[in-house]
């Protein structure tokens, strides 16, 4: 797993980078993005994030499960992407494009 973030809905307003507080959103190593999981908020598909590697757009991803209590179930919630190379020093960004309604949001990048 590249990143696992757990953030409260109150801080994930429109246009906010959900990965802004993650220490590993930039790494000195080359990495590869192969999957994205977004779960949480109040209802399925009620929020959305846009994933970027620097200025390269990976895609829009909506939450696949309501509530963050269960967490991410890899076989159900991870949407395969790429593989996309993440060069050393490149920043991963997850911009909130449809605001989280309530409950925390979990974003995992694989």
mmCIF file of the C-alpha atoms, coordinates in Angstrom:
data_MODEL
# 
_entry.id   MODEL 
# 
loop_
_atom_site.group_PDB 
_atom_site.id 
_atom_site.type_symbol 
_atom_site.label_atom_id 
_atom_site.label_alt_id 
_atom_site.label_comp_id 
_atom_site.label_asym_id 
_atom_site.label_entity_id 
_atom_site.label_seq_id 
_atom_site.pdbx_PDB_ins_code 
_atom_site.Cartn_x 
_atom_site.Cartn_y 
_atom_site.Cartn_z 
_atom_site.occupancy 
_atom_site.B_iso_or_equiv 
_atom_site.pdbx_formal_charge 
_atom_site.auth_seq_id 
_atom_site.auth_comp_id 
_atom_site.auth_asym_id 
_atom_site.auth_atom_id 
_atom_site.pdbx_PDB_model_num 
ATOM 1   C CA . UNK A 1 1   ? 0.000   0.000  0.000   1.00 0.00 ? 1   UNK A CA 1 
ATOM 2   C CA . UNK A 1 2   ? 1.291   3.459  -0.936  1.00 0.00 ? 2   UNK A CA 1 
ATOM 3   C CA . UNK A 1 3   ? -1.003  5.623  1.211   1.00 0.00 ? 3   UNK A CA 1 
ATOM 4   C CA . UNK A 1 4   ? -3.762  5.051  3.760   1.00 0.00 ? 4   UNK A CA 1 
ATOM 5   C CA . UNK A 1 5   ? -5.572  8.200  4.900   1.00 0.00 ? 5   UNK A CA 1 
ATOM 6   C CA . UNK A 1 6   ? -8.476  8.536  7.320   1.00 0.00 ? 6   UNK A CA 1 
ATOM 7   C CA . UNK A 1 7   ? -9.958  12.030 7.442   1.00 0.00 ? 7   UNK A CA 1 
ATOM 8   C CA . UNK A 1 8   ? -13.035 13.553 9.056   1.00 0.00 ? 8   UNK A CA 1 
ATOM 9   C CA . UNK A 1 9   ? -15.795 14.884 6.801   1.00 0.00 ? 9   UNK A CA 1 
ATOM 10  C CA . UNK A 1 10  ? -15.616 18.377 8.316   1.00 0.00 ? 10  UNK A CA 1 
ATOM 11  C CA . UNK A 1 11  ? -12.105 18.875 6.914   1.00 0.00 ? 11  UNK A CA 1 
ATOM 12  C CA . UNK A 1 12  ? -12.816 17.451 3.437   1.00 0.00 ? 12  UNK A CA 1 
ATOM 13  C CA . UNK A 1 13  ? -14.572 20.365 1.784   1.00 0.00 ? 13  UNK A CA 1 
ATOM 14  C CA . UNK A 1 14  ? -14.693 21.010 -1.951  1.00 0.00 ? 14  UNK A CA 1 
ATOM 15  C CA . UNK A 1 15  ? -11.233 21.537 -3.460  1.00 0.00 ? 15  UNK A CA 1 
ATOM 16  C CA . UNK A 1 16  ? -9.230  20.237 -0.492  1.00 0.00 ? 16  UNK A CA 1 
ATOM 17  C CA . UNK A 1 17  ? -6.342  17.806 -1.040  1.00 0.00 ? 17  UNK A CA 1 
ATOM 18  C CA . UNK A 1 18  ? -7.247  14.808 1.120   1.00 0.00 ? 18  UNK A CA 1 
ATOM 19  C CA . UNK A 1 19  ? -3.600  13.664 1.113   1.00 0.00 ? 19  UNK A CA 1 
ATOM 20  C CA . UNK A 1 20  ? -2.164  17.028 2.232   1.00 0.00 ? 20  UNK A CA 1 
ATOM 21  C CA . UNK A 1 21  ? -1.268  15.777 5.729   1.00 0.00 ? 21  UNK A CA 1 
ATOM 22  C CA . UNK A 1 22  ? 0.196   12.438 4.649   1.00 0.00 ? 22  UNK A CA 1 
ATOM 23  C CA . UNK A 1 23  ? 3.951   12.162 5.104   1.00 0.00 ? 23  UNK A CA 1 
ATOM 24  C CA . UNK A 1 24  ? 4.249   9.685  2.231   1.00 0.00 ? 24  UNK A CA 1 
ATOM 25  C CA . UNK A 1 25  ? 2.409   11.753 -0.412  1.00 0.00 ? 25  UNK A CA 1 
ATOM 26  C CA . UNK A 1 26  ? 5.957   12.421 -1.691  1.00 0.00 ? 26  UNK A CA 1 
ATOM 27  C CA . UNK A 1 27  ? 8.681   9.781  -1.589  1.00 0.00 ? 27  UNK A CA 1 
ATOM 28  C CA . UNK A 1 28  ? 12.344  9.626  -2.521  1.00 0.00 ? 28  UNK A CA 1 
ATOM 29  C CA . UNK A 1 29  ? 11.670  6.250  -4.171  1.00 0.00 ? 29  UNK A CA 1 
ATOM 30  C CA . UNK A 1 30  ? 10.098  5.339  -7.494  1.00 0.00 ? 30  UNK A CA 1 
ATOM 31  C CA . UNK A 1 31  ? 6.617   3.902  -6.973  1.00 0.00 ? 31  UNK A CA 1 
ATOM 32  C CA . UNK A 1 32  ? 3.783   2.445  -9.061  1.00 0.00 ? 32  UNK A CA 1 
ATOM 33  C CA . UNK A 1 33  ? 0.061   3.174  -8.593  1.00 0.00 ? 33  UNK A CA 1 
ATOM 34  C CA . UNK A 1 34  ? -2.059  0.089  -9.310  1.00 0.00 ? 34  UNK A CA 1 
ATOM 35  C CA . UNK A 1 35  ? -5.293  0.624  -7.361  1.00 0.00 ? 35  UNK A CA 1 
ATOM 36  C CA . UNK A 1 36  ? -7.509  3.155  -5.577  1.00 0.00 ? 36  UNK A CA 1 
ATOM 37  C CA . UNK A 1 37  ? -10.061 2.594  -2.798  1.00 0.00 ? 37  UNK A CA 1 
ATOM 38  C CA . UNK A 1 38  ? -12.429 5.227  -1.382  1.00 0.00 ? 38  UNK A CA 1 
ATOM 39  C CA . UNK A 1 39  ? -14.892 4.312  1.379   1.00 0.00 ? 39  UNK A CA 1 
ATOM 40  C CA . UNK A 1 40  ? -16.867 6.246  3.981   1.00 0.00 ? 40  UNK A CA 1 
ATOM 41  C CA . UNK A 1 41  ? -19.152 9.290  4.086   1.00 0.00 ? 41  UNK A CA 1 
ATOM 42  C CA . UNK A 1 42  ? -22.909 8.914  4.575   1.00 0.00 ? 42  UNK A CA 1 
ATOM 43  C CA . UNK A 1 43  ? -24.127 7.076  1.472   1.00 0.00 ? 43  UNK A CA 1 
ATOM 44  C CA . UNK A 1 44  ? -22.563 5.170  -1.405  1.00 0.00 ? 44  UNK A CA 1 
ATOM 45  C CA . UNK A 1 45  ? -21.469 7.488  -4.252  1.00 0.00 ? 45  UNK A CA 1 
ATOM 46  C CA . UNK A 1 46  ? -22.146 10.703 -2.310  1.00 0.00 ? 46  UNK A CA 1 
ATOM 47  C CA . UNK A 1 47  ? -18.575 12.014 -2.515  1.00 0.00 ? 47  UNK A CA 1 
ATOM 48  C CA . UNK A 1 48  ? -15.779 11.963 -5.072  1.00 0.00 ? 48  UNK A CA 1 
ATOM 49  C CA . UNK A 1 49  ? -12.041 12.584 -5.245  1.00 0.00 ? 49  UNK A CA 1 
ATOM 50  C CA . UNK A 1 50  ? -9.816  13.243 -8.251  1.00 0.00 ? 50  UNK A CA 1 
ATOM 51  C CA . UNK A 1 51  ? -6.448  11.488 -8.012  1.00 0.00 ? 51  UNK A CA 1 
ATOM 52  C CA . UNK A 1 52  ? -3.357  13.081 -9.553  1.00 0.00 ? 52  UNK A CA 1 
ATOM 53  C CA . UNK A 1 53  ? 0.310   12.181 -9.805  1.00 0.00 ? 53  UNK A CA 1 
ATOM 54  C CA . UNK A 1 54  ? 1.761   15.705 -9.962  1.00 0.00 ? 54  UNK A CA 1 
ATOM 55  C CA . UNK A 1 55  ? -0.263  17.137 -12.911 1.00 0.00 ? 55  UNK A CA 1 
ATOM 56  C CA . UNK A 1 56  ? -1.109  13.732 -14.443 1.00 0.00 ? 56  UNK A CA 1 
ATOM 57  C CA . UNK A 1 57  ? -4.816  12.982 -13.958 1.00 0.00 ? 57  UNK A CA 1 
ATOM 58  C CA . UNK A 1 58  ? -5.455  9.379  -12.865 1.00 0.00 ? 58  UNK A CA 1 
ATOM 59  C CA . UNK A 1 59  ? -9.251  9.573  -12.524 1.00 0.00 ? 59  UNK A CA 1 
ATOM 60  C CA . UNK A 1 60  ? -12.337 10.423 -10.480 1.00 0.00 ? 60  UNK A CA 1 
ATOM 61  C CA . UNK A 1 61  ? -13.226 7.941  -7.735  1.00 0.00 ? 61  UNK A CA 1 
ATOM 62  C CA . UNK A 1 62  ? -16.449 7.787  -5.689  1.00 0.00 ? 62  UNK A CA 1 
ATOM 63  C CA . UNK A 1 63  ? -16.917 6.093  -2.337  1.00 0.00 ? 63  UNK A CA 1 
ATOM 64  C CA . UNK A 1 64  ? -17.970 2.459  -2.719  1.00 0.00 ? 64  UNK A CA 1 
ATOM 65  C CA . UNK A 1 65  ? -19.183 1.968  0.849   1.00 0.00 ? 65  UNK A CA 1 
ATOM 66  C CA . UNK A 1 66  ? -21.015 4.166  3.341   1.00 0.00 ? 66  UNK A CA 1 
ATOM 67  C CA . UNK A 1 67  ? -19.416 4.605  6.748   1.00 0.00 ? 67  UNK A CA 1 
ATOM 68  C CA . UNK A 1 68  ? -15.766 4.052  7.529   1.00 0.00 ? 68  UNK A CA 1 
ATOM 69  C CA . UNK A 1 69  ? -16.281 1.629  10.415  1.00 0.00 ? 69  UNK A CA 1 
ATOM 70  C CA . UNK A 1 70  ? -15.886 -1.472 8.249   1.00 0.00 ? 70  UNK A CA 1 
ATOM 71  C CA . UNK A 1 71  ? -12.863 -0.099 6.416   1.00 0.00 ? 71  UNK A CA 1 
ATOM 72  C CA . UNK A 1 72  ? -11.576 -1.111 3.014   1.00 0.00 ? 72  UNK A CA 1 
ATOM 73  C CA . UNK A 1 73  ? -12.177 -4.678 1.875   1.00 0.00 ? 73  UNK A CA 1 
ATOM 74  C CA . UNK A 1 74  ? -9.512  -5.163 -0.757  1.00 0.00 ? 74  UNK A CA 1 
ATOM 75  C CA . UNK A 1 75  ? -11.432 -7.639 -2.911  1.00 0.00 ? 75  UNK A CA 1 
ATOM 76  C CA . UNK A 1 76  ? -14.512 -5.353 -3.066  1.00 0.00 ? 76  UNK A CA 1 
ATOM 77  C CA . UNK A 1 77  ? -13.358 -1.745 -2.794  1.00 0.00 ? 77  UNK A CA 1 
ATOM 78  C CA . UNK A 1 78  ? -10.074 -1.431 -4.692  1.00 0.00 ? 78  UNK A CA 1 
ATOM 79  C CA . UNK A 1 79  ? -10.561 -0.139 -8.225  1.00 0.00 ? 79  UNK A CA 1 
ATOM 80  C CA . UNK A 1 80  ? -7.629  -1.246 -10.419 1.00 0.00 ? 80  UNK A CA 1 
ATOM 81  C CA . UNK A 1 81  ? -5.818  1.496  -12.355 1.00 0.00 ? 81  UNK A CA 1 
ATOM 82  C CA . UNK A 1 82  ? -2.665  1.782  -14.402 1.00 0.00 ? 82  UNK A CA 1 
ATOM 83  C CA . UNK A 1 83  ? -0.100  0.723  -13.603 1.00 0.00 ? 83  UNK A CA 1 
ATOM 84  C CA . UNK A 1 84  ? 1.058   4.354  -13.418 1.00 0.00 ? 84  UNK A CA 1 
ATOM 85  C CA . UNK A 1 85  ? 4.667   5.210  -12.614 1.00 0.00 ? 85  UNK A CA 1 
ATOM 86  C CA . UNK A 1 86  ? 5.220   7.664  -9.771  1.00 0.00 ? 86  UNK A CA 1 
ATOM 87  C CA . UNK A 1 87  ? 8.747   9.036  -10.171 1.00 0.00 ? 87  UNK A CA 1 
ATOM 88  C CA . UNK A 1 88  ? 10.811  9.778  -7.069  1.00 0.00 ? 88  UNK A CA 1 
ATOM 89  C CA . UNK A 1 89  ? 9.899   13.192 -5.664  1.00 0.00 ? 89  UNK A CA 1 
ATOM 90  C CA . UNK A 1 90  ? 6.468   13.279 -7.339  1.00 0.00 ? 90  UNK A CA 1 
ATOM 91  C CA . UNK A 1 91  ? 3.479   14.256 -5.211  1.00 0.00 ? 91  UNK A CA 1 
ATOM 92  C CA . UNK A 1 92  ? 0.257   12.243 -4.946  1.00 0.00 ? 92  UNK A CA 1 
ATOM 93  C CA . UNK A 1 93  ? -2.873  14.393 -4.657  1.00 0.00 ? 93  UNK A CA 1 
ATOM 94  C CA . UNK A 1 94  ? -6.552  13.540 -3.998  1.00 0.00 ? 94  UNK A CA 1 
ATOM 95  C CA . UNK A 1 95  ? -8.692  16.644 -4.610  1.00 0.00 ? 95  UNK A CA 1 
ATOM 96  C CA . UNK A 1 96  ? -12.242 16.527 -3.231  1.00 0.00 ? 96  UNK A CA 1 
ATOM 97  C CA . UNK A 1 97  ? -14.534 17.215 -6.226  1.00 0.00 ? 97  UNK A CA 1 
ATOM 98  C CA . UNK A 1 98  ? -17.829 16.276 -4.554  1.00 0.00 ? 98  UNK A CA 1 
ATOM 99  C CA . UNK A 1 99  ? -17.737 17.126 -0.845  1.00 0.00 ? 99  UNK A CA 1 
ATOM 100 C CA . UNK A 1 100 ? -18.050 14.485 1.842   1.00 0.00 ? 100 UNK A CA 1 
ATOM 101 C CA . UNK A 1 101 ? -21.493 14.710 3.493   1.00 0.00 ? 101 UNK A CA 1 
ATOM 102 C CA . UNK A 1 102 ? -20.768 13.121 6.855   1.00 0.00 ? 102 UNK A CA 1 
ATOM 103 C CA . UNK A 1 103 ? -18.705 10.425 8.556   1.00 0.00 ? 103 UNK A CA 1 
ATOM 104 C CA . UNK A 1 104 ? -14.968 10.015 7.931   1.00 0.00 ? 104 UNK A CA 1 
ATOM 105 C CA . UNK A 1 105 ? -13.503 9.078  4.551   1.00 0.00 ? 105 UNK A CA 1 
ATOM 106 C CA . UNK A 1 106 ? -10.800 6.473  3.959   1.00 0.00 ? 106 UNK A CA 1 
ATOM 107 C CA . UNK A 1 107 ? -8.633  6.707  0.840   1.00 0.00 ? 107 UNK A CA 1 
ATOM 108 C CA . UNK A 1 108 ? -6.103  3.996  0.079   1.00 0.00 ? 108 UNK A CA 1 
ATOM 109 C CA . UNK A 1 109 ? -3.703  3.972  -2.856  1.00 0.00 ? 109 UNK A CA 1 
ATOM 110 C CA . UNK A 1 110 ? -2.001  0.721  -3.863  1.00 0.00 ? 110 UNK A CA 1 
# 
